[in-house]
Amino acid sequence: MSLEEIANWASVLTGEDRRFGENGNHYYYVSDPVKRLIWKITHLNRQLIALIGLQGTGKTSALKYAFSKLLQVPTEEDRNPVIFIKLTKNLQESLERACTGAISKSIKEGKRELHAEHPFATLTKSEIKERTYWAIRQCINEVDIILVDLPDYSKSDRRLMTKDLSHIQELWRKSSGHIVVAIQEELFKGHFFFGKMSVIKLKPLKPEELVDVFKTQFPDCKVITENALTLIAELSRGVFRRFLKYLGLTIERFMLSGTEPPIKPENVEDAITVDVIIEDMELELYDTFKDSRMRHQAVKLLNHLRKVGKINQKQIADFLNVTMTTAGRIVNGLEDRYIKRERGKGREWLISLKV
């Protein structure tokens, strides 16, 4: 197993480009939320489900895996149990891609009917357009499960997201089966339609889970030490896309250095700087810390806690060179998702990373 092969695997950062299963080249780790999603839509009556997760936690991959499993569910002859809609700015194009089989069948039937009466005639553009419209309607009405993958939005894209959600509402109104919508956790708020959804949350993977995914993909790897892989997993904060990105960055820097394998933790530290991590955590920390300097300090603290373990608020203030009040604000902002407190000596609180 060479570093080049691993770098090629790590370069596939998006679920759209990743193939799983017997005919694919990527192992997929099936987490409990994904198992729960498949169970709900194969055992319960009509469901509207939001599959939420931070950017890079694998929403698209989860939908693609579910899609591949659901295609194996027995159905009536000539009935498609599930369609996958990758929503783009052009909804019509998205629907045509999802219902391509139904559209092709409808147009072929139209040509046969036309040729039976007029052997040398062809369908007009307007006739093709009409048949496409009705084929999509029929596809949506008859399918059992619709999986909708929304794009990743930035903070400035809320209007676009609202527009896309209005399209999903229309799909829900027209369909009679399940609809699952993959949505960024960072933006899952502020819209009344969210309140109608059952929520399944993709949680960041534990470092050992990320390492296990790598080991399953590359069982005989000797060019990266396990300590280095664990460090990359810890720096990724459980986000699979970041794990791949950081793995790729580490390999690139290591190969350019001309050093002989294996890659060790110090090589990871050289490649994955605090600035790289800050850039990746910008969106998920934005709502908590509006000030960019405070976001920078929050990431520095998380990185520091990974190295030192438990420290108190005074030590945090000294490390960040901020007041105790500012240190308290940073700790409070990170507590729900990233860090935890526990009693030390006397009235002291010790702060450490959540595992």
MILO-532793 format. One record per residue (C-alpha): residue in three letters; z, y, x; residue number from 1. Coordinates in steps of 0.001 Angstrom, whole numbers. Each point is the difference from the previous one (the first is absolute). Layout:
% residues N
{"ALA", {Z, Y, X}, NUM},
...
***
This chain:
% residues 355
{"MET", {0, 0, 0}, 1},
{"SER", {-1133, 3280, 1598}, 2},
{"LEU", {1168, 3554, -558}, 3},
{"GLU", {-3544, 887, -1121}, 4},
{"GLU", {201, -2523, -2857}, 5},
{"ILE", {3364, 1362, -1112}, 6},
{"ALA", {-1286, 3583, 241}, 7},
{"ASN", {-2945, -903, -2246}, 8},
{"TRP", {2365, -1488, -2588}, 9},
{"ALA", {2270, 3048, 174}, 10},
{"SER", {-2941, 2382, -415}, 11},
{"VAL", {-455, -1060, -3653}, 12},
{"LEU", {2482, 2489, -1468}, 13},
{"THR", {-1006, -31, -3657}, 14},
{"GLY", {196, -2714, -2618}, 15},
{"GLU", {-3567, 756, -1090}, 16},
{"ASP", {-1297, -1453, 3274}, 17},
{"ARG", {2362, -2967, 226}, 18},
{"ARG", {-862, -3486, -1297}, 19},
{"PHE", {2628, -2635, -713}, 20},
{"GLY", {84, -3708, -702}, 21},
{"GLU", {-2123, -2885, 1158}, 22},
{"ASN", {-3165, 2062, 342}, 23},
{"GLY", {1718, 3006, 1531}, 24},
{"ASN", {1360, 720, 3464}, 25},
{"HIS", {3297, 1677, -935}, 26},
{"TYR", {3231, -1724, -920}, 27},
{"TYR", {1749, 1586, -3007}, 28},
{"TYR", {3773, -50, -286}, 29},
{"VAL", {887, -358, -3690}, 30},
{"SER", {3126, 2065, -636}, 31},
{"ASP", {2284, -389, -3024}, 32},
{"PRO", {-1420, 3084, -1813}, 33},
{"VAL", {-3520, -1485, 215}, 34},
{"LYS", {1258, -3337, -1336}, 35},
{"ARG", {1704, 1876, -2837}, 36},
{"LEU", {-3199, 1916, -796}, 37},
{"ILE", {-2081, -3180, -285}, 38},
{"TRP", {2663, -1688, -2130}, 39},
{"LYS", {182, 2912, -2462}, 40},
{"ILE", {-3731, 165, -624}, 41},
{"THR", {-387, -3766, -323}, 42},
{"HIS", {3047, -654, -2227}, 43},
{"LEU", {688, 3130, -2078}, 44},
{"ASN", {-1949, 1725, -2746}, 45},
{"ARG", {-1991, 3202, 586}, 46},
{"GLN", {1610, 1995, 2823}, 47},
{"LEU", {-588, 3440, 1519}, 48},
{"ILE", {1342, -242, 3537}, 49},
{"ALA", {324, 2527, 2821}, 50},
{"LEU", {-69, -1653, 3422}, 51},
{"ILE", {1524, 2679, 2197}, 52},
{"GLY", {591, 212, 3729}, 53},
{"LEU", {-46, 2425, 2886}, 54},
{"GLN", {-3306, 722, 1671}, 55},
{"GLY", {-912, -2996, 2131}, 56},
{"THR", {2380, -2535, -1579}, 57},
{"GLY", {-2921, -2075, -1256}, 58},
{"LYS", {-746, 969, -3607}, 59},
{"THR", {-3725, -710, 349}, 60},
{"SER", {646, -3261, 1849}, 61},
{"ALA", {2451, -1075, -2714}, 62},
{"LEU", {-2573, 672, -2727}, 63},
{"LYS", {-2718, -1811, 1930}, 64},
{"TYR", {2256, -3003, 514}, 65},
{"ALA", {954, 6, -3703}, 66},
{"PHE", {-3699, 292, -885}, 67},
{"SER", {-868, -3066, 2088}, 68},
{"LYS", {2810, -2041, -1588}, 69},
{"LEU", {-797, 1104, -3556}, 70},
{"LEU", {-3648, -996, 381}, 71},
{"GLN", {1292, -3563, 335}, 72},
{"VAL", {1747, 99, -3402}, 73},
{"PRO", {-1894, -2232, -2503}, 74},
{"THR", {-1740, 1937, -2799}, 75},
{"GLU", {-2585, -522, -2690}, 76},
{"GLU", {-3537, -630, 1236}, 77},
{"ASP", {-1903, 3144, 1061}, 78},
{"ARG", {3165, 2101, -300}, 79},
{"ASN", {1162, 2063, 2962}, 80},
{"PRO", {3814, -3, 119}, 81},
{"VAL", {408, 3053, 2237}, 82},
{"ILE", {-1874, 3003, 1383}, 83},
{"PHE", {915, 2186, 2959}, 84},
{"ILE", {-716, 3740, -237}, 85},
{"LYS", {168, 1987, 3222}, 86},
{"LEU", {179, 3478, -1474}, 87},
{"THR", {-2024, 2666, 1780}, 88},
{"LYS", {-838, 3574, -923}, 89},
{"ASN", {-2918, -1398, -2007}, 90},
{"LEU", {1551, -2059, -2826}, 91},
{"GLN", {-3367, -1234, -1285}, 92},
{"GLU", {-883, -1384, 3414}, 93},
{"SER", {3424, -1669, 221}, 94},
{"LEU", {-462, -1687, -3375}, 95},
{"GLU", {-3545, -1118, 841}, 96},
{"ARG", {1254, -1689, 3176}, 97},
{"ALA", {2790, -1738, -1910}, 98},
{"CYS", {-2271, -1177, -2835}, 99},
{"THR", {-3099, -731, 2058}, 100},
{"GLY", {-315, -3564, -1347}, 101},
{"ALA", {120, 1086, -3644}, 102},
{"ILE", {-2480, 2824, 644}, 103},
{"SER", {-2453, -2288, 1804}, 104},
{"LYS", {200, -2556, -2818}, 105},
{"SER", {-595, 2668, -2672}, 106},
{"ILE", {-3040, 1449, 1798}, 107},
{"LYS", {-1520, -3459, 535}, 108},
{"GLU", {424, -763, -3703}, 109},
{"GLY", {-1645, 3308, -840}, 110},
{"LYS", {-2972, -792, 2238}, 111},
{"ARG", {-418, -3441, -1551}, 112},
{"GLU", {68, 1447, -3520}, 113},
{"LEU", {-2489, 2709, 949}, 114},
{"HIS", {-2376, -2396, 1784}, 115},
{"ALA", {8, -2311, -3005}, 116},
{"GLU", {-1627, 2780, -2031}, 117},
{"HIS", {-1713, 2048, 2729}, 118},
{"PRO", {-721, -2133, 3095}, 119},
{"PHE", {-1040, 2916, 2222}, 120},
{"ALA", {2669, 2518, -1037}, 121},
{"THR", {3155, 900, 1935}, 122},
{"LEU", {3345, 1419, -1057}, 123},
{"THR", {158, 3783, 154}, 124},
{"LYS", {2735, 1853, 1906}, 125},
{"SER", {1568, 991, -3284}, 126},
{"GLU", {32, -3623, -1230}, 127},
{"ILE", {1567, -1167, 3274}, 128},
{"LYS", {2602, 2762, -267}, 129},
{"GLU", {858, -991, -3565}, 130},
{"ARG", {256, -3688, 871}, 131},
{"THR", {2206, 887, 2988}, 132},
{"TYR", {2302, 2038, -2266}, 133},
{"TRP", {414, -2788, -2558}, 134},
{"ALA", {382, -2673, 2680}, 135},
{"ILE", {2888, 1957, 1535}, 136},
{"ARG", {1600, 449, -3439}, 137},
{"GLN", {-290, -3718, -684}, 138},
{"CYS", {1292, -866, 3478}, 139},
{"ILE", {3112, 2148, -512}, 140},
{"ASN", {593, -1229, -3539}, 141},
{"GLU", {-272, -3695, 792}, 142},
{"VAL", {1637, -321, 3406}, 143},
{"ASP", {3586, -1291, 124}, 144},
{"ILE", {1240, 2035, 2971}, 145},
{"ILE", {-1147, 3296, 1514}, 146},
{"LEU", {1208, 822, 3507}, 147},
{"VAL", {-438, 3679, 891}, 148},
{"ASP", {384, 1191, 3579}, 149},
{"LEU", {512, 3761, 116}, 150},
{"PRO", {-875, 1816, 3224}, 151},
{"ASP", {2664, 1426, 2312}, 152},
{"TYR", {568, 3624, -979}, 153},
{"SER", {1354, 2894, 2027}, 154},
{"LYS", {2542, 2448, -1400}, 155},
{"SER", {-2855, 2354, -888}, 156},
{"ASP", {-1787, -2708, -2031}, 157},
{"ARG", {2363, -108, -2988}, 158},
{"ARG", {-2696, 1412, -2324}, 159},
{"LEU", {-2381, -2737, 1074}, 160},
{"MET", {2706, -2611, -575}, 161},
{"THR", {681, 1411, -3485}, 162},
{"LYS", {-3716, -235, -787}, 163},
{"ASP", {-99, -3603, 1209}, 164},
{"LEU", {3061, -866, -2082}, 165},
{"SER", {-1756, 1343, -3104}, 166},
{"HIS", {-2798, -2506, 704}, 167},
{"ILE", {2589, -2797, 296}, 168},
{"GLN", {1476, 1031, -3352}, 169},
{"GLU", {-3443, -289, -1541}, 170},
{"LEU", {-433, -3467, 1520}, 171},
{"TRP", {3384, -1016, -1408}, 172},
{"ARG", {-1012, 1245, -3442}, 173},
{"LYS", {-3300, -1940, 46}, 174},
{"SER", {1164, -3244, 1588}, 175},
{"SER", {1973, -2829, -1562}, 176},
{"GLY", {1364, -1602, 3164}, 177},
{"HIS", {2261, 844, 2919}, 178},
{"ILE", {-581, 3031, 2224}, 179},
{"VAL", {1560, 272, 3456}, 180},
{"VAL", {-266, 3336, 1809}, 181},
{"ALA", {764, 378, 3723}, 182},
{"ILE", {1563, 3441, 582}, 183},
{"GLN", {1612, 1742, 2967}, 184},
{"GLU", {3771, -49, -261}, 185},
{"GLU", {130, 3494, 1516}, 186},
{"LEU", {-1849, 1416, -3039}, 187},
{"PHE", {1387, -2228, -2758}, 188},
{"LYS", {1641, 2717, -2073}, 189},
{"GLY", {-787, 2989, -2169}, 190},
{"HIS", {-2419, -1683, -2430}, 191},
{"PHE", {940, -1236, -3478}, 192},
{"PHE", {-2315, -3018, 296}, 193},
{"PHE", {2263, -1410, 2742}, 194},
{"GLY", {2749, -405, -2575}, 195},
{"LYS", {-2128, -2534, -1899}, 196},
{"MET", {-350, -2260, 3008}, 197},
{"SER", {2024, -2960, 1167}, 198},
{"VAL", {635, 613, 3718}, 199},
{"ILE", {-270, -2492, 2850}, 200},
{"LYS", {837, 1476, 3372}, 201},
{"LEU", {-1411, -1249, 3284}, 202},
{"LYS", {2830, 309, 2480}, 203},
{"PRO", {-579, 517, 3713}, 204},
{"LEU", {127, -3315, 1836}, 205},
{"LYS", {2873, -850, 2297}, 206},
{"PRO", {-794, 16, 3738}, 207},
{"GLU", {272, -3794, 153}, 208},
{"GLU", {-2480, -321, -2895}, 209},
{"LEU", {-2557, 2157, 1803}, 210},
{"VAL", {465, -2070, 3153}, 211},
{"ASP", {-442, -3196, -2033}, 212},
{"VAL", {-3294, 1310, -1411}, 213},
{"PHE", {-1199, 610, 3561}, 214},
{"LYS", {1162, -3418, 1196}, 215},
{"THR", {-1736, -1735, -2901}, 216},
{"GLN", {-3218, 1838, 880}, 217},
{"PHE", {416, -631, 3750}, 218},
{"PRO", {2282, -3045, 398}, 219},
{"ASP", {-649, -505, 3730}, 220},
{"CYS", {174, 3627, 1134}, 221},
{"LYS", {1289, 454, 3546}, 222},
{"VAL", {-1333, 3494, 723}, 223},
{"ILE", {2705, 1893, -1952}, 224},
{"THR", {3703, -781, 288}, 225},
{"GLU", {2036, -592, -3151}, 226},
{"ASN", {2258, 2940, 918}, 227},
{"ALA", {-3040, 2281, 117}, 228},
{"LEU", {-1212, -1260, -3399}, 229},
{"THR", {3464, 529, -1487}, 230},
{"LEU", {94, 3555, 1337}, 231},
{"ILE", {-3427, 766, -1506}, 232},
{"ALA", {1245, -1419, -3315}, 233},
{"GLU", {3159, 2139, 126}, 234},
{"LEU", {-1956, 3160, 802}, 235},
{"SER", {-2327, -776, -2913}, 236},
{"ARG", {2934, 210, -2448}, 237},
{"GLY", {-1349, -3021, -1852}, 238},
{"VAL", {-3398, 1576, -811}, 239},
{"PHE", {-2690, -2558, 803}, 240},
{"ARG", {-2766, 2554, 616}, 241},
{"ARG", {2199, 1752, 2556}, 242},
{"PHE", {807, -3319, 1639}, 243},
{"LEU", {-3717, -601, 515}, 244},
{"LYS", {-571, 3569, 1177}, 245},
{"TYR", {2892, -76, 2487}, 246},
{"LEU", {-1053, -3419, 1256}, 247},
{"GLY", {-3517, 1318, 580}, 248},
{"LEU", {1207, 3165, 1736}, 249},
{"THR", {2277, -2011, 2264}, 250},
{"ILE", {-2766, -2402, 1003}, 251},
{"GLU", {-2461, 2834, 669}, 252},
{"ARG", {2417, 1878, 2233}, 253},
{"PHE", {1035, -3185, 1790}, 254},
{"MET", {-3569, -1092, 730}, 255},
{"LEU", {-963, 3433, 1295}, 256},
{"SER", {2959, -129, 2405}, 257},
{"GLY", {-1467, -3055, 1722}, 258},
{"THR", {3301, -1872, -161}, 259},
{"GLU", {73, -3779, -309}, 260},
{"PRO", {1352, -1469, -3271}, 261},
{"PRO", {2367, -605, -1654}, 262},
{"ILE", {748, 3230, -1841}, 263},
{"LYS", {3726, 813, 127}, 264},
{"PRO", {2266, 2397, -1961}, 265},
{"GLU", {-366, 2761, 2586}, 266},
{"ASN", {-3781, -48, -557}, 267},
{"VAL", {589, 479, -3727}, 268},
{"GLU", {2331, 2949, 679}, 269},
{"ASP", {-2695, 1635, 2134}, 270},
{"ALA", {-2646, -334, -2730}, 271},
{"ILE", {1950, 734, -3209}, 272},
{"THR", {1527, 3439, 463}, 273},
{"VAL", {2180, 1924, -2450}, 274},
{"ASP", {-2991, 2247, -772}, 275},
{"VAL", {-2037, -3047, -1113}, 276},
{"ILE", {2815, -1130, -2309}, 277},
{"ILE", {514, 3508, -1406}, 278},
{"GLU", {-3689, 233, -918}, 279},
{"ASP", {174, -3321, -1852}, 280},
{"MET", {3205, 855, -1896}, 281},
{"GLU", {-1119, 3491, -1030}, 282},
{"LEU", {-872, -828, -3610}, 283},
{"GLU", {3009, -2187, -809}, 284},
{"LEU", {2457, 2574, 1435}, 285},
{"TYR", {-1734, 3045, -1500}, 286},
{"ASP", {1947, 129, -3274}, 287},
{"THR", {3334, -510, 1750}, 288},
{"PHE", {-530, 2497, 2816}, 289},
{"LYS", {-2299, 2925, -812}, 290},
{"ASP", {539, 1495, 3440}, 291},
{"SER", {-2224, -1668, 2626}, 292},
{"ARG", {2615, 504, 2724}, 293},
{"MET", {2568, -1915, -2055}, 294},
{"ARG", {-2501, -2839, -543}, 295},
{"HIS", {-442, -132, 3766}, 296},
{"GLN", {3785, -166, 493}, 297},
{"ALA", {311, -2722, -2653}, 298},
{"VAL", {-2523, -2221, 1785}, 299},
{"LYS", {1685, 647, 3363}, 300},
{"LEU", {3288, -1080, -1536}, 301},
{"LEU", {-1463, -3215, -1423}, 302},
{"ASN", {-1482, -852, 3379}, 303},
{"HIS", {3319, 774, 1708}, 304},
{"LEU", {1995, -2154, -2427}, 305},
{"ARG", {-2324, -2914, 697}, 306},
{"LYS", {998, 213, 3671}, 307},
{"VAL", {3721, 779, -202}, 308},
{"GLY", {1150, -1653, -3223}, 309},
{"LYS", {2932, 1710, -1737}, 310},
{"ILE", {973, 3624, 684}, 311},
{"ASN", {1960, 2660, -1866}, 312},
{"GLN", {-1217, 3314, -1383}, 313},
{"LYS", {1359, 2001, 2961}, 314},
{"GLN", {-2007, -2161, 2402}, 315},
{"ILE", {-3061, 495, -2199}, 316},
{"ALA", {441, 3784, 82}, 317},
{"ASP", {353, -85, 3802}, 318},
{"PHE", {-3080, -2221, 435}, 319},
{"LEU", {-2191, 2204, -2219}, 320},
{"ASN", {1580, 3227, 1309}, 321},
{"VAL", {713, 1209, -3546}, 322},
{"THR", {3066, 1065, -1950}, 323},
{"MET", {2200, -2531, -1793}, 324},
{"THR", {-1256, 1423, -3304}, 325},
{"THR", {-3658, -610, 941}, 326},
{"ALA", {845, -3459, 1298}, 327},
{"GLY", {1656, -733, -3348}, 328},
{"ARG", {-3092, 1120, -1909}, 329},
{"ILE", {-2212, -2270, 2100}, 330},
{"VAL", {2336, -2968, -460}, 331},
{"ASN", {205, 601, -3761}, 332},
{"GLY", {-3790, 180, -271}, 333},
{"LEU", {-496, -3276, 1868}, 334},
{"GLU", {2850, -1952, -1561}, 335},
{"ASP", {-1677, -1474, -3086}, 336},
{"ARG", {-2923, -1618, 1790}, 337},
{"TYR", {542, -89, 3748}, 338},
{"ILE", {3645, 95, 1078}, 339},
{"LYS", {3453, -1092, -1146}, 340},
{"ARG", {3585, 1181, 500}, 341},
{"GLU", {3105, -2047, 641}, 342},
{"ARG", {3592, 853, 788}, 343},
{"GLY", {977, 373, 3623}, 344},
{"LYS", {3435, 951, 1274}, 345},
{"GLY", {2078, 2170, -2307}, 346},
{"ARG", {-2217, 2395, -1946}, 347},
{"GLU", {-3013, -612, 2235}, 348},
{"TRP", {-3326, -1114, -1527}, 349},
{"LEU", {-2385, -2014, 2150}, 350},
{"ILE", {-3745, 284, -587}, 351},
{"SER", {-2468, -2812, 741}, 352},
{"LEU", {-3470, -1157, -1021}, 353},
{"LYS", {-505, -2116, -3087}, 354},
{"VAL", {-1356, -3385, 992}, 355},
***
